[in-house]
Amino acid sequence: MSEIKKTDSRPKRAQMHKPPRKGEERPSPVAALKPGLQSRQAASKILAAVIERKTPLDGMLDQEHGNPAYRALSDADRALVRAILNSALRHLPRIRAAIASLLQTPLPEGARALEHVLTVAATQILYLDVPDHSAVDLAVEQAQSDPRNRRFANLVNAVLRRLSREKQAILERVRSVAAMPAWFHERLVAHYGREQADMISEAQLVPAAIDLTVKTDPASWAERLGGTVLPTGSVRLAEFSGSVPSLPGFAEGAWWVQDAAASIPARLFGGLAGKSVIDLCAAPGGKTAQLILAGARVTALDQSSSRLRRLRGNLERLGLEARMKEIDMAAFQPEELFDAALLDAPCSSTGTTRRHPDVLWTKGPEDVEKLARLQERLLRHALTVVKPGGLVVFSNCSLDPREGEEVVARVVADGLCDRVPIAATDWPGLEEAITEAGEFRTTPAMLQLAPPFAGGLDGFFAAVLRRKP
């Protein structure tokens, strides 16, 4: 059994619920739970699903079809669970290091459930505005209520109380630990260098701001919404916690939510007025809308009927129209070739960790390699659906060069197309995002802004290719 490192306070024994006296009504299991316990249990279950079974977080937090333990909670408790999980997944390596620093020996093999209890509680103590005593008491109660962890209840109590007492010193001690899985941080170091890799690691700890792509007049909408115009032409809102649909302009379709980096690929074609353009992986439709507004005749493809319904609904709100087709793009053979194609390819999504902190824990090196092979196959096919001399913009939201630079380099080397360099002078304020090869490479550490506006943008890769005659 693990032991806590020597400390000057002895763990207190957690109190057990007393059985009802004769004649008293026995409370239901739910009624007998200490207030707040269900939310911590739900957080531990969902954390386990992310870490152990690689289950994406969004689906489990769905209001209607999500994890049953989550759906059983009140709105306030659901909000707390989301806060715990997002913070835990962002800071997980440091939380684990903090807990380990207080143990003389590692936790027993197979004690995953115990590790999740400690992680949920440590997250509250180190990173959330939750009273420490509440986090400790509920973690002890949670351990007592689980036969797998009952014998560790005193250990949980002692570790967390010491963590509470020494939190500032411990936070300072673990600051040097990269806040992402080691495999991914090592890849970033290899490609970007250690300084940039560490900056990206720190930047993804800050939740993403809300960026809007507007139909017209970004400056006017920035003034109206209290935002600022970014180098991409997007409008970034200041700190915002309300309902997006309640904002001016939403109902009339004047704008849509789209991270600034995600708005870049559709802007790389140049003039599109009157041209035929195909969006090969179109849903949810933000880039499709940009292409339509640029004057293109757009065909939108997606292999998912539900995603196409979402795309159609989004375009209807915006008052825009596109021809839609439900098909796997790899099987698509057009009757007539297009002037241009946008391929925002499926990827590991490692550039979106500011809003999806589970990504680095549900994906691994094998996923990156598999997706890179898929992207290369799709890019080669995309070049066949445009006319000779036609443009293909290839993009994705991965930070890993295996899914970006290396894919494009192989296709260009085979003589199928030429790379059309992107000029840094065309992107004032984002010059650092243009690579020596003339490709776009954004990271969460770029685009630093003055308060009250959060800096950063999603990690994105984009390249412009021209099919050879």
Protein Blocks (a to p, Z undefined) as FASTA:
>chain_A
ZZddddfbdcddddddddddehiacddfklmpcghklmmmmmmmmmmmmmmnopafklmm
pfklmcfklmmpcfklmmmmmmmmmmmmmmmmmmmmmmmmmpfbdcdehilmmmmmmmmm
mmmmmmpccdfklmmmmmmmmmmmpmklmmmmmmmmmmmmmmmmmmmmmmmmmmmpccbd
fklmmmmmmmnojklmmmmmmmmmpccddddddfbhkllmmmmnopacdfkopacddddf
bdfklpghklnopaccddfklmmmmmmnopaehiacddfblbgolmmmmmmmnopacddd
dfbfklmmmmmmmmmmnopacddddddfklpccfbdcfbdcdddddehlmmmmmmmmlmm
mgcfklmmmmmmmmmmmmmmmmmmpcehiacddddfdfbfklmmmmmmmmmmnopaccdd
ddfklmghilmmpcfkopacddfkgoiacdfbdedddddddddddddZZ
